[in-house]
Amino acid sequence: VCLTCCSRESMVRINQICHKNGIKFFTGDVFGYHGYMFADLGEHEFVEEKPKVAKASPGLEDGPEAKRARLDPAETTMVKKRLEFCPLREALAVEWRGEKAAAALRRTSPDYFLLQ
């Protein structure tokens, strides 16, 4: 479900229905130079391609150059990942006071507060 130009109450209500039923939900809007986008994908599984990590093997040569030479940079491995998204109501109900909030404030765009 994708929503734009909706009231906050409508977005929260529709997201609750989608989250409860395992339906992916997106909402967003633009106000001049500022805008937002929110995604609730529920439990989302995906595969990510990562470069292979060289394993240390005992040998005559030792040191970083020897390990680097044994690793082919084109070799990759596929890693399965799982993310759990929170509903819109929880995202809007963040507590911005306290020690934990200090780190979150540094990572949060000022636009978040303009849109609140």
Backbone as JSON, one array per atom type, in Angstrom:
{
  "sequence": "VCLTCCSRESMVRINQICHKNGIKFFTGDVFGYHGYMFADLGEHEFVEEKPKVAKASPGLEDGPEAKRARLDPAETTMVKKRLEFCPLREALAVEWRGEKAAAALRRTSPDYFLLQ",
  "N": [[0.86, -1.17, 0.0], [0.62, 2.19, -0.89], [0.76, 5.48, 0.21], [0.01, 8.95, -0.18], [-0.28, 12.45, 0.53], [-2.0, 12.3, 2.78], [-3.72, 12.53, 5.95], [-2.11, 12.52, 9.16], [-3.36, 10.85, 11.03], [-4.84, 9.14, 9.35], [-2.73, 7.85, 8.0], [-1.46, 6.48, 10.13], [-3.54, 4.79, 10.99], [-4.11, 3.22, 8.66], [-1.6, 2.07, 8.31], [-1.45, 0.49, 10.62], [-3.38, -1.47, 10.07], [-2.24, -2.65, 7.77], [0.25, -3.56, 8.83], [-0.59, -5.41, 10.73], [-1.69, -7.36, 9.07], [0.44, -8.22, 7.55], [1.1, -6.76, 5.26], [2.97, -4.85, 3.03], [3.93, -1.41, 3.49], [4.02, 1.93, 2.42], [4.58, 5.41, 2.77], [4.52, 8.91, 2.06], [5.41, 12.36, 1.42], [5.75, 15.66, 0.01], [6.89, 18.88, 0.74], [7.51, 21.66, -0.61], [10.89, 22.24, -0.45], [11.28, 20.26, 1.38], [10.65, 16.94, 2.5], [9.28, 13.64, 3.15], [9.59, 10.08, 3.65], [8.28, 7.0, 4.5], [8.67, 3.61, 5.32], [7.19, 0.53, 6.0], [7.97, -2.58, 6.08], [7.35, -4.8, 7.43], [8.33, -8.01, 8.37], [11.16, -8.42, 6.69], [12.97, -10.22, 4.38], [16.08, -10.64, 2.73], [18.77, -11.02, 0.34], [22.19, -10.38, 0.43], [25.07, -9.46, -1.35], [28.37, -10.02, -0.53], [31.89, -9.27, -0.26], [34.22, -11.99, -0.19], [35.81, -13.07, 2.8], [39.15, -13.42, 3.67], [40.48, -16.35, 5.05], [42.65, -17.06, 7.69], [45.37, -19.09, 7.13], [47.63, -21.56, 8.22], [50.96, -21.33, 7.2], [54.08, -21.12, 5.37], [54.63, -18.5, 4.66], [53.96, -15.4, 6.22], [52.02, -12.64, 7.4], [50.45, -9.5, 6.43], [50.6, -9.02, 3.6], [50.92, -11.55, 2.46], [48.49, -12.77, 3.1], [46.7, -11.13, 1.74], [47.38, -11.66, -0.88], [46.38, -14.21, -1.32], [43.64, -13.9, -1.57], [41.05, -13.57, -3.83], [39.83, -10.7, -5.21], [37.46, -10.6, -6.64], [35.87, -12.6, -5.71], [32.87, -13.42, -4.14], [30.34, -13.77, -1.6], [27.06, -14.88, -0.78], [24.87, -13.49, 1.51], [22.26, -14.11, 3.67], [19.81, -12.01, 4.98], [17.72, -10.52, 7.53], [15.3, -8.18, 8.33], [13.36, -6.37, 10.69], [10.74, -4.26, 10.53], [9.37, -1.33, 12.11], [6.06, -0.23, 13.07], [4.38, 2.79, 11.89], [3.25, 4.29, 13.98], [4.91, 3.67, 16.19], [7.34, 4.72, 15.25], [6.79, 7.43, 15.23], [6.47, 7.92, 17.9], [8.83, 8.27, 19.3], [10.95, 8.77, 22.09], [12.56, 11.68, 22.89], [14.18, 12.53, 24.94], [16.81, 12.01, 27.3], [19.69, 9.75, 27.71], [19.98, 7.82, 25.64], [18.71, 9.05, 23.55], [20.41, 11.05, 22.67], [22.36, 10.02, 20.89], [20.67, 9.16, 18.84], [19.58, 11.58, 18.03], [21.72, 12.8, 16.72], [21.82, 11.29, 14.4], [19.46, 11.82, 13.14], [17.64, 13.55, 10.74], [17.03, 17.08, 10.59], [14.7, 17.62, 9.25], [12.84, 15.73, 10.05], [11.77, 16.73, 12.42], [10.64, 19.09, 11.54], [8.55, 18.09, 10.06], [7.01, 16.96, 12.01]],
  "CA": [[0.0, 0.0, 0.0], [1.37, 3.44, -0.97], [-0.09, 6.64, 0.52], [0.54, 10.31, -0.22], [-1.27, 13.5, 0.78], [-2.98, 11.83, 3.77], [-3.54, 13.04, 7.31], [-1.3, 11.66, 10.04], [-4.26, 9.86, 11.61], [-5.13, 8.14, 8.31], [-1.52, 7.06, 7.76], [-1.26, 5.57, 11.27], [-4.62, 3.78, 10.99], [-3.92, 2.31, 7.54], [-0.4, 1.3, 8.58], [-1.77, -0.53, 11.63], [-4.09, -2.55, 9.36], [-1.25, -3.32, 6.91], [1.23, -4.25, 9.67], [-1.29, -6.55, 11.34], [-1.97, -8.36, 8.04], [1.65, -8.55, 6.8], [1.11, -6.05, 3.97], [4.01, -3.81, 2.99], [3.31, -0.09, 3.55], [4.87, 3.09, 2.14], [3.9, 6.69, 2.76], [5.44, 10.03, 1.89], [4.86, 13.61, 0.9], [6.75, 16.7, -0.23], [6.45, 20.24, 1.08], [8.57, 22.52, -1.13], [12.2, 21.59, -0.44], [11.3, 19.23, 2.42], [9.75, 15.83, 2.27], [9.54, 12.45, 3.96], [9.16, 8.78, 3.14], [8.29, 5.98, 5.55], [8.39, 2.26, 4.82], [7.0, -0.55, 6.97], [7.98, -3.81, 5.29], [7.12, -5.92, 8.35], [9.53, -8.84, 8.4], [11.67, -8.39, 5.32], [14.17, -11.03, 4.17], [16.75, -10.37, 1.47], [20.1, -11.58, 0.2], [23.17, -9.35, 0.14], [26.33, -9.98, -1.85], [29.49, -9.46, 0.23], [33.19, -9.83, -0.65], [34.67, -13.08, 0.68], [36.84, -12.71, 3.77], [40.23, -14.41, 3.66], [40.69, -17.06, 6.31], [44.07, -17.26, 7.98], [45.78, -20.49, 7.07], [49.04, -21.67, 8.59], [51.84, -21.58, 6.06], [55.43, -20.62, 5.54], [54.58, -17.04, 4.6], [53.08, -14.81, 7.22], [51.95, -11.19, 7.28], [49.28, -9.02, 5.69], [50.77, -9.15, 2.15], [50.7, -12.95, 2.1], [47.05, -13.03, 3.21], [46.04, -10.38, 0.69], [47.67, -12.3, -2.15], [45.58, -15.42, -1.46], [42.23, -13.57, -1.72], [40.64, -13.03, -5.12], [38.87, -9.62, -4.9], [36.2, -10.8, -7.35], [35.1, -13.63, -5.03], [31.85, -12.92, -3.23], [29.46, -14.75, -0.98], [25.72, -14.36, -0.58], [24.49, -13.53, 2.92], [20.82, -13.91, 3.86], [19.57, -11.09, 6.1], [16.32, -10.33, 7.9], [15.03, -6.95, 9.07], [11.99, -6.22, 11.19], [10.38, -2.84, 10.51], [8.38, -0.93, 13.11], [4.91, 0.52, 12.53], [4.48, 4.25, 11.88], [2.93, 4.81, 15.32], [6.13, 3.56, 17.01], [8.36, 5.64, 14.73], [6.41, 8.8, 15.61], [6.4, 8.03, 19.36], [10.17, 8.19, 19.86], [11.22, 9.66, 23.23], [13.76, 12.43, 22.53], [14.91, 12.94, 26.15], [17.6, 10.93, 27.9], [21.0, 9.44, 27.14], [19.85, 7.08, 24.38], [18.22, 9.97, 22.52], [21.51, 11.89, 22.18], [22.93, 9.38, 19.69], [19.64, 9.16, 17.81], [19.44, 12.96, 17.55], [22.8, 13.08, 15.77], [21.56, 10.57, 13.16], [18.14, 12.19, 12.64], [17.59, 14.78, 9.96], [16.16, 18.12, 11.15], [13.41, 17.57, 8.55], [11.92, 14.91, 10.85], [11.1, 17.6, 13.41], [9.8, 20.03, 10.79], [7.34, 17.38, 9.63], [6.21, 16.65, 13.2]],
  "C": [[0.9, 1.23, 0.0], [0.41, 4.61, -0.73], [0.69, 7.93, 0.33], [-0.62, 11.25, 0.09], [-2.36, 13.06, 1.76], [-2.71, 12.48, 5.12], [-2.71, 12.04, 8.12], [-2.15, 10.54, 10.62], [-4.58, 8.75, 10.61], [-3.93, 7.24, 8.07], [-1.31, 6.04, 8.88], [-2.28, 4.45, 11.25], [-4.42, 2.76, 9.87], [-2.67, 1.46, 7.74], [-0.64, 0.21, 9.61], [-2.45, -1.73, 10.97], [-3.1, -3.35, 8.51], [-0.28, -4.15, 7.74], [0.63, -5.52, 10.27], [-1.48, -7.7, 10.35], [-0.75, -8.71, 7.16], [1.73, -7.92, 5.43], [2.14, -4.93, 4.04], [3.34, -2.44, 2.81], [4.35, 0.99, 3.29], [4.01, 4.34, 2.22], [4.94, 7.78, 2.61], [4.71, 11.25, 1.38], [6.0, 14.59, 0.73], [6.12, 18.04, 0.07], [7.56, 21.2, 0.63], [9.88, 21.76, -1.2], [12.28, 20.44, 0.57], [10.29, 18.13, 2.1], [10.1, 14.66, 3.18], [9.06, 11.22, 3.23], [9.29, 7.81, 4.3], [7.94, 4.65, 4.93], [8.26, 1.31, 6.0], [6.87, -1.83, 6.14], [7.75, -5.03, 6.17], [8.39, -6.7, 8.54], [10.01, -8.99, 6.96], [12.96, -9.19, 5.23], [14.74, -10.71, 2.8], [18.13, -10.99, 1.49], [21.03, -10.45, -0.22], [24.48, -9.99, -0.3], [27.47, -9.26, -1.13], [30.8, -10.04, -0.31], [33.59, -10.93, 0.33], [35.79, -12.58, 1.57], [37.88, -13.82, 3.76], [40.37, -15.03, 5.03], [42.19, -17.27, 6.48], [44.38, -18.74, 7.93], [47.26, -20.58, 7.4], [49.87, -22.02, 7.38], [53.22, -21.02, 6.34], [55.44, -19.1, 5.54], [53.6, -16.52, 5.65], [53.08, -13.31, 7.01], [50.79, -10.79, 6.4], [49.4, -9.18, 4.18], [50.48, -10.57, 1.69], [49.21, -13.28, 2.13], [46.29, -12.35, 2.07], [46.22, -11.07, -0.67], [46.8, -13.52, -2.38], [44.1, -15.15, -1.73], [41.97, -12.96, -3.09], [39.58, -11.96, -4.84], [37.51, -9.79, -5.59], [35.32, -11.85, -6.66], [34.12, -12.99, -4.05], [31.07, -14.07, -2.64], [28.1, -14.09, -0.76], [25.33, -14.56, 0.88], [23.0, -13.22, 3.04], [20.63, -13.04, 5.11], [18.07, -10.94, 6.32], [16.21, -9.05, 8.71], [13.59, -6.95, 9.53], [11.7, -4.72, 11.31], [9.33, -2.55, 11.57], [7.23, -0.21, 12.44], [5.12, 2.03, 12.66], [4.22, 4.83, 13.26], [4.15, 4.78, 16.23], [7.2, 4.54, 16.56], [8.06, 7.08, 15.14], [6.43, 9.01, 17.12], [7.77, 7.93, 20.02], [10.32, 9.2, 20.99], [12.56, 10.35, 22.96], [14.51, 12.98, 23.73], [15.7, 11.74, 26.66], [18.88, 10.66, 27.14], [20.91, 8.74, 25.79], [19.45, 8.02, 23.24], [19.35, 10.8, 21.92], [22.12, 11.31, 20.9], [21.93, 9.4, 18.54], [19.46, 10.56, 17.21], [20.5, 13.3, 16.52], [22.53, 12.42, 14.41], [20.25, 11.0, 12.48], [18.19, 13.53, 11.92], [16.68, 15.81, 10.64], [14.78, 18.14, 10.48], [12.38, 16.75, 9.31], [11.11, 15.79, 11.78], [10.24, 18.65, 12.72], [8.48, 19.37, 10.41], [6.45, 17.01, 10.8], [5.3, 17.83, 13.49]]
}
